[in-house]
Amino acid sequence: MTSQPFTIRSVQAFGYRYPLNTPVITSFGRMKDRPAVFVRVEDTDGNIGWGEVWCNFPAPGAEYRVRLVNDVLAPALVGFNASEASAAFEHLTQGTSVLALQSGEAGPFAQSIAGIDLAVWDLHARRQSVALWKLLGGARRTIKVYASGINPVGSERTAEAALSRGYRALKLKIGFDPAGDRANLAALRRLVGEGLLAADVNQGWAIAQALELAPQLERFGLAWLEEPIRADRPRQEWSQLREAIRFPLAAGENIASQAGFAEVLREPVLGVVQPDIAKWGGLSACASIAGDILASGKMFCPHYLGAGVGLLASAHLLAGVGGDGLLEVDCNENPLRDRFCGPVFDVRDGMITLSDEAGIGITPDLASVEQYRTI
């Protein structure tokens, strides 16, 4: 399937925050609200695509990324003639590389470009009247999902609610009081039975702690242990930990380069690899990386903890590349996710089924969340 070149007419980002009654807790901080940055890209033929920028941290990060898109990146893309979907990604990445280095802002630039890239891919698929998962090479539109973001406080209640909504797999946040972590894991294992149970430390342990605590989790039958140590620790520390446990390690949301993914795919340390398409790379970089993950014999599970547009795009990528991986779906309260994630909201027996509608299959009704808009 070929696509004619297209010219970008406009790029605009919109920022939102949904206040939380119960904060989302990680080993490194708390989210008192759920932010979202949605990106709208239009071409000169009037076609529109939607994307999302990762913006969870730091606390004022969403508003900054909106300004970065609207004031810096959009002017660089308006009038650009894209010969293919990935052309805009390359244009923005190369064109701002010195500015990102000069300002020490590699992360925010990469995240903002990723969100634009998702919108361009959605637009690209809509131009061809094809579902994004099909455009990415998918043969089946049904994928497995798991309930993520389960806090250390009230975890049993949260897990019960997720299971009642159709989930059959769970992931718990740990890295707090070790005894409390184990008690929570025991409770969730009882609830999920033989279903998938994973744990996420959010980079919370030093290697000595990890070597002491990780083996104690053996009895819970973990599908994987996610980011037990910092993502940037020497590979020998990751290897040392892998040799000390009998369940897979997972990481990838904080890898932000082709070379970084190539390195972890060459070695046997990670069993599960989790790129985040709204945090780095968009579909232009991560679609090929997802294929490389599968080719390496590892499991591809897209990372996601944001609002609905990026979550839906992640679902299309997983369906597009195939494999036995699961889509991460945050189970905490968030209308900015639920209203815009389309069929991902409808979980049945641990699965969701994407539509055949063009692009990501939905057009976000931003007027419905106007009360949460901040910029």
Backbone torsions as a table, in degrees:
resi	resn	phi	psi	omega
1	MET	NA	123.0	-179.1
2	THR	-105.3	156.9	179.7
3	SER	-131.6	138.7	176.7
4	GLN	-73.0	148.2	174.7
5	PRO	-56.3	152.8	179.3
6	PHE	-138.3	157.0	-177.4
7	THR	-113.7	133.1	-179.0
8	ILE	-76.9	125.3	177.4
9	ARG	-93.7	-42.5	-176.6
10	SER	-152.8	151.9	174.6
11	VAL	-136.7	127.7	-179.7
12	GLN	-143.6	136.3	176.8
13	ALA	-109.1	149.3	-179.4
14	PHE	-131.7	133.7	-177.1
15	GLY	-110.4	141.6	-176.8
16	TYR	-140.3	157.4	172.5
17	ARG	-144.6	127.7	175.7
18	TYR	-106.2	117.3	-177.9
19	PRO	-69.2	140.1	-177.1
20	LEU	-104.6	142.0	170.1
21	ASN	-79.1	-36.4	178.4
22	THR	-120.1	115.3	-178.6
23	PRO	-61.2	150.5	170.1
24	VAL	-84.2	125.8	-171.4
25	ILE	-109.1	131.5	171.2
26	THR	-125.9	171.8	-179.7
27	SER	-67.1	-16.9	-177.3
28	PHE	-113.0	-0.7	179.4
29	GLY	165.7	176.6	-177.8
30	ARG	-121.0	145.5	173.1
31	MET	-104.1	113.4	-179.2
32	LYS	-86.6	-11.4	173.0
33	ASP	-147.9	171.4	177.6
34	ARG	-109.9	109.0	179.5
35	PRO	-85.9	161.1	174.6
36	ALA	-153.8	140.5	172.1
37	VAL	-125.0	111.4	177.3
38	PHE	-99.6	144.8	-177.8
39	VAL	-121.9	132.6	177.8
40	ARG	-115.8	123.5	177.8
41	VAL	-118.6	133.3	178.5
42	GLU	-125.0	140.7	175.8
43	ASP	-98.3	174.3	-175.3
44	THR	-73.2	-7.7	174.5
45	ASP	-92.3	-1.0	178.6
46	GLY	90.5	6.2	176.0
47	ASN	-79.4	145.8	-175.2
48	ILE	-127.7	139.0	175.1
49	GLY	-128.6	156.3	-176.0
50	TRP	-125.4	139.7	176.4
51	GLY	-139.1	-178.4	-179.4
52	GLU	-146.7	140.7	179.9
53	VAL	-102.0	131.8	172.5
54	TRP	-62.5	132.4	-174.5
55	CYS	-152.5	26.0	-174.3
56	ASN	-66.1	-37.9	-175.6
57	PHE	-138.1	153.2	-10.0
58	PRO	-68.7	179.4	-172.3
59	ALA	-52.0	-43.2	179.9
60	PRO	-89.2	17.4	-171.5
61	GLY	-66.3	-32.0	-175.8
62	ALA	-63.2	-48.7	-176.9
63	GLU	-63.9	-36.0	178.0
64	TYR	-64.5	-42.6	-178.8
65	ARG	-68.4	-32.9	173.5
66	VAL	-59.9	-46.5	179.5
67	ARG	-64.8	-37.4	-179.8
68	LEU	-63.9	-42.5	177.2
69	VAL	-65.9	-52.5	-171.5
70	ASN	-72.2	-34.9	-173.6
71	ASP	-96.2	-23.9	-174.9
72	VAL	-116.1	-52.1	-172.9
73	LEU	-81.0	-41.0	-178.8
74	ALA	-58.4	-48.3	178.7
75	PRO	-59.6	-28.1	-179.9
76	ALA	-77.5	-14.7	-176.0
77	LEU	-108.9	-25.1	-179.8
78	VAL	-61.3	127.7	-177.5
79	GLY	88.9	-4.1	180.0
80	PHE	-73.2	134.2	178.1
81	ASN	-97.0	113.6	-176.3
82	ALA	-95.4	119.5	179.0
83	SER	-78.2	-23.3	177.3
84	GLU	-154.9	170.7	-173.2
85	ALA	-61.4	-36.3	-175.8
86	SER	-80.1	-6.3	-175.9
87	ALA	-64.0	-38.5	-179.7
88	ALA	-65.5	-39.7	178.1
89	PHE	-60.1	-48.2	-179.8
90	GLU	-64.3	-41.0	-179.7
91	HIS	-60.8	-46.8	-177.8
92	LEU	-73.1	-39.7	-178.5
93	THR	-64.5	-47.6	179.4
94	GLN	-69.3	-39.6	-175.9
95	GLY	-69.2	-22.7	-178.3
96	THR	-113.1	8.7	-174.4
97	SER	-62.2	-41.8	179.3
98	VAL	-70.1	-40.3	179.2
99	LEU	-63.4	-41.2	178.3
100	ALA	-64.0	-39.2	178.0
101	LEU	-68.9	-45.9	-178.3
102	GLN	-59.5	-38.4	-175.9
103	SER	-92.1	-5.8	-176.7
104	GLY	65.7	29.6	-172.9
105	GLU	-115.9	38.1	-176.8
106	ALA	-57.0	-40.6	-178.4
107	GLY	-64.2	-58.1	179.3
108	PRO	-57.6	-38.0	176.8
109	PHE	-63.4	-47.3	-178.5
110	ALA	-62.6	-40.6	179.9
111	GLN	-66.3	-43.2	-179.5
112	SER	-66.9	-40.6	177.6
113	ILE	-66.2	-37.5	178.3
114	ALA	-61.3	-43.1	179.2
115	GLY	-63.5	-40.2	175.5
116	ILE	-63.7	-42.1	-179.3
117	ASP	-59.9	-41.1	177.7
118	LEU	-60.7	-41.2	178.7
119	ALA	-65.1	-39.6	179.6
120	VAL	-65.4	-40.0	177.5
121	TRP	-65.8	-39.2	176.0
122	ASP	-61.9	-45.3	177.5
123	LEU	-60.4	-44.7	-179.7
124	HIS	-58.0	-44.0	179.3
125	ALA	-68.7	-38.7	179.1
126	ARG	-65.5	-35.9	177.6
127	ARG	-59.6	-30.7	-178.7
128	GLN	-98.9	2.8	179.5
129	SER	55.9	43.6	-179.5
130	VAL	-132.1	144.5	175.9
131	ALA	-63.6	142.3	-176.5
132	LEU	-60.1	-39.1	-179.3
133	TRP	-62.8	-33.1	176.3
134	LYS	-71.9	-42.1	179.3
135	LEU	-59.1	-32.4	-179.2
136	LEU	-84.1	3.8	173.7
137	GLY	99.1	11.9	-176.4
138	GLY	-70.4	147.0	177.9
139	ALA	-109.8	-17.4	178.5
140	ARG	-140.6	145.2	-173.6
141	ARG	-104.0	2.6	177.9
142	THR	-101.2	129.2	-178.7
143	ILE	-133.3	159.4	176.8
144	LYS	-84.6	150.7	179.2
145	VAL	-132.4	160.6	171.2
146	TYR	-136.8	151.7	-179.4
147	ALA	-85.5	121.5	-174.2
148	SER	-117.1	176.1	175.7
149	GLY	74.2	22.1	-178.1
150	ILE	-76.1	115.9	-176.3
151	ASN	-69.6	158.8	176.4
152	PRO	-70.4	-23.2	178.1
153	VAL	-99.4	126.2	-179.2
154	GLY	73.5	22.8	-173.9
155	SER	-64.3	-38.3	-178.2
156	GLU	-64.7	-42.9	178.9
157	ARG	-64.2	-42.7	178.9
158	THR	-63.1	-42.6	-179.9
159	ALA	-65.5	-41.3	178.1
160	GLU	-60.0	-42.9	179.6
161	ALA	-63.4	-40.6	179.7
162	ALA	-64.9	-43.4	179.4
163	LEU	-63.7	-35.1	178.7
164	SER	-69.3	-21.5	179.0
165	ARG	-89.6	3.2	175.1
166	GLY	112.1	-4.9	178.6
167	TYR	-72.1	149.4	177.3
168	ARG	-127.9	7.4	-178.9
169	ALA	-143.9	144.1	-172.2
170	LEU	-135.2	152.0	170.8
171	LYS	-135.1	126.6	-176.4
172	LEU	-103.5	141.1	172.1
173	LYS	-82.2	125.9	176.9
174	ILE	-126.0	-167.0	-176.9
175	GLY	99.8	21.1	-179.8
176	PHE	-113.5	-130.8	174.9
177	ASP	-69.5	121.4	-174.7
178	PRO	-56.9	-41.1	179.6
179	ALA	-65.5	-40.6	177.6
180	GLY	-65.0	-40.3	176.8
181	ASP	-58.4	-46.2	-177.8
182	ARG	-67.2	-37.2	177.6
183	ALA	-64.0	-42.3	178.3
184	ASN	-64.3	-42.1	178.8
185	LEU	-64.2	-39.2	178.7
186	ALA	-63.1	-42.1	179.8
187	ALA	-64.5	-42.9	-179.0
188	LEU	-70.1	-33.9	176.8
189	ARG	-64.9	-39.2	176.7
190	ARG	-62.0	-41.2	-177.3
191	LEU	-69.1	-43.5	-173.1
192	VAL	-86.8	-9.6	179.2
193	GLY	63.6	-125.1	179.5
194	GLU	-89.7	6.2	179.1
195	GLY	-69.9	170.3	-178.0
196	LEU	-66.6	133.6	173.9
197	LEU	-134.1	124.6	177.9
198	ALA	-124.4	165.9	179.0
199	ALA	-135.8	143.6	-176.9
200	ASP	-125.4	118.6	-179.5
201	VAL	-89.3	-13.0	-178.9
202	ASN	53.5	44.3	175.5
203	GLN	64.3	27.6	-169.2
204	GLY	-84.8	-12.8	-176.1
205	TRP	-109.3	146.1	163.8
206	ALA	-77.9	163.5	-174.9
207	ILE	-59.3	-37.8	179.9
208	ALA	-63.1	-42.6	176.5
209	GLN	-62.9	-44.4	-177.8
210	ALA	-61.1	-42.2	-179.7
211	LEU	-66.7	-28.4	177.8
212	GLU	-80.8	-44.9	-168.9
213	LEU	-89.5	-36.4	-175.3
214	ALA	-59.8	-43.8	179.2
215	PRO	-61.0	-23.9	179.1
216	GLN	-71.3	-11.0	-179.7
217	LEU	-92.3	1.2	-175.4
218	GLU	-55.6	-38.8	-172.8
219	ARG	-71.1	-9.0	-177.9
220	PHE	-91.0	-1.3	177.0
221	GLY	59.6	48.5	-176.0
222	LEU	-67.9	136.7	173.5
223	ALA	-71.2	-32.4	172.6
224	TRP	-167.3	159.0	172.4
225	LEU	-114.9	119.3	-170.2
226	GLU	-99.1	130.9	176.8
227	GLU	38.6	59.8	178.3
228	PRO	-66.8	-31.5	176.6
229	ILE	-122.5	172.8	-178.5
230	ARG	-58.7	141.4	-178.1
231	ALA	-62.7	-24.7	-176.3
232	ASP	-97.9	10.8	177.2
233	ARG	-69.5	153.6	-179.3
234	PRO	-53.8	144.9	-177.3
235	ARG	-59.9	-26.7	-179.5
236	GLN	-66.0	-30.7	176.7
237	GLU	-68.4	-42.7	176.9
238	TRP	-61.8	-42.1	179.2
239	SER	-64.5	-41.4	179.1
240	GLN	-60.9	-41.7	179.4
241	LEU	-68.5	-41.3	-179.6
242	ARG	-59.8	-36.5	-179.4
243	GLU	-72.4	-17.1	-176.0
244	ALA	-92.6	-7.0	-176.2
245	ILE	-129.6	165.9	-177.4
246	ARG	-116.5	18.0	174.9
247	PHE	-127.9	160.1	-172.9
248	PRO	-68.7	151.4	168.6
249	LEU	-98.2	150.3	-179.9
250	ALA	-132.7	146.1	175.4
251	ALA	-169.8	173.2	175.9
252	GLY	144.8	-25.1	-178.1
253	GLU	-65.0	-23.6	-179.9
254	ASN	-110.1	20.0	168.8
255	ILE	-96.3	128.3	-171.4
256	ALA	-131.7	44.8	175.8
257	SER	-164.0	155.5	174.3
258	GLN	-60.6	-41.7	-178.0
259	ALA	-65.0	-37.4	179.4
260	GLY	-63.4	-42.6	177.6
261	PHE	-69.7	-39.1	179.3
262	ALA	-59.6	-37.9	-179.4
263	GLU	-63.8	-47.7	-176.9
264	VAL	-73.1	-21.6	177.4
265	LEU	-80.0	-20.1	178.4
266	ARG	-78.3	-22.4	-173.4
267	GLU	-110.8	161.1	-175.4
268	PRO	-88.6	8.9	-170.4
269	VAL	-68.0	-50.7	-178.1
270	LEU	-88.5	134.7	173.0
271	GLY	-98.1	-24.3	-179.0
272	VAL	-127.6	128.9	-177.9
273	VAL	-120.6	133.3	-164.6
274	GLN	-132.3	68.6	174.5
275	PRO	-64.1	149.3	178.3
276	ASP	-113.6	110.9	-171.7
277	ILE	-70.0	-16.5	178.0
278	ALA	-96.7	-4.5	-178.0
279	LYS	-103.0	-37.0	175.1
280	TRP	-156.0	136.0	167.1
281	GLY	92.3	-24.4	-176.2
282	GLY	53.9	-156.2	175.7
283	LEU	-81.0	-26.2	-177.1
284	SER	-60.5	-38.4	178.1
285	ALA	-95.4	-39.8	-169.3
286	CYS	-80.6	-21.3	177.6
287	ALA	-63.9	-44.9	179.2
288	SER	-70.9	-35.4	178.0
289	ILE	-64.3	-39.6	177.7
290	ALA	-59.1	-41.5	176.5
291	GLY	-63.8	-38.7	178.3
292	ASP	-65.4	-37.1	178.7
293	ILE	-60.2	-47.8	179.6
294	LEU	-64.5	-40.5	-179.5
295	ALA	-64.3	-27.4	179.9
296	SER	-80.0	-6.6	-179.4
297	GLY	88.8	5.3	178.5
298	LYS	-94.7	167.0	178.7
299	MET	-90.1	132.6	175.2
300	PHE	-97.2	115.1	175.7
301	CYS	-128.2	103.3	-178.0
302	PRO	-60.4	131.4	175.6
303	HIS	-77.8	140.6	171.8
304	TYR	-162.6	130.9	174.2
305	LEU	-148.0	71.6	-178.0
306	GLY	-146.2	-143.0	-179.1
307	ALA	-96.2	-169.3	-165.1
308	GLY	-76.0	-33.7	-173.7
309	VAL	-66.4	-48.7	178.7
310	GLY	-66.5	-34.9	176.7
311	LEU	-62.3	-44.7	179.6
312	LEU	-64.8	-40.9	176.6
313	ALA	-62.5	-37.8	177.2
314	SER	-63.2	-38.5	177.1
315	ALA	-62.5	-41.4	178.8
316	HIS	-64.5	-37.6	178.1
317	LEU	-65.0	-45.3	-179.7
318	LEU	-62.3	-43.3	177.1
319	ALA	-66.2	-33.0	-178.1
320	GLY	-69.4	-40.0	-176.2
321	VAL	-92.7	-21.1	178.3
322	GLY	81.8	-156.9	-176.0
323	GLY	92.7	-178.6	-176.7
324	ASP	-101.5	12.3	-177.1
325	GLY	-70.6	169.4	-179.9
326	LEU	-119.6	149.3	175.3
327	LEU	-85.8	129.8	176.4
328	GLU	-78.4	124.1	178.2
329	VAL	-126.1	112.0	176.7
330	ASP	-59.7	131.6	-175.9
331	CYS	-102.9	8.9	176.6
332	ASN	-82.3	158.3	-178.0
333	GLU	-58.7	128.2	178.7
334	ASN	-170.3	97.2	177.7
335	PRO	-65.6	-23.0	177.3
336	LEU	-67.6	-20.3	172.2
337	ARG	-90.1	-53.4	-170.5
338	ASP	-61.8	-37.5	-175.5
339	ARG	-76.1	-17.6	-173.0
340	PHE	-123.2	10.9	-178.8
341	CYS	-100.8	5.5	174.3
342	GLY	54.9	-128.7	-175.4
343	PRO	-67.7	-13.8	178.1
344	VAL	-63.8	-23.4	179.1
345	PHE	-69.5	-23.4	-173.7
346	ASP	-101.4	86.9	-178.1
347	VAL	-93.5	127.8	179.8
348	ARG	-131.4	117.1	180.0
349	ASP	51.2	43.4	176.0
350	GLY	77.5	13.5	-176.6
351	MET	-132.0	157.2	169.3
352	ILE	-131.8	154.1	-177.7
353	THR	-124.4	120.2	179.8
354	LEU	-76.3	158.8	-178.9
355	SER	-90.6	174.4	175.1
356	ASP	-96.3	6.4	179.0
357	GLU	-63.8	153.5	-177.4
358	ALA	-63.9	149.2	178.7
359	GLY	65.9	-140.8	177.5
360	ILE	-78.1	-8.2	171.6
361	GLY	93.6	-1.7	176.7
362	ILE	-136.8	157.8	169.1
363	THR	-119.4	110.6	-175.4
364	PRO	-59.9	131.6	174.5
365	ASP	-91.5	86.9	-175.8
366	LEU	-64.5	-24.0	178.2
367	ALA	-62.0	-26.2	-178.2
368	SER	-72.8	-14.6	178.7
369	VAL	-121.9	20.2	-178.1
370	GLU	-56.1	-32.5	-178.1
371	GLN	-64.0	-19.5	-178.2
372	TYR	-100.4	0.2	-176.4
373	ARG	-71.9	137.4	179.6
374	THR	-114.7	-21.6	-177.5
375	ILE	-157.2	NA	NA
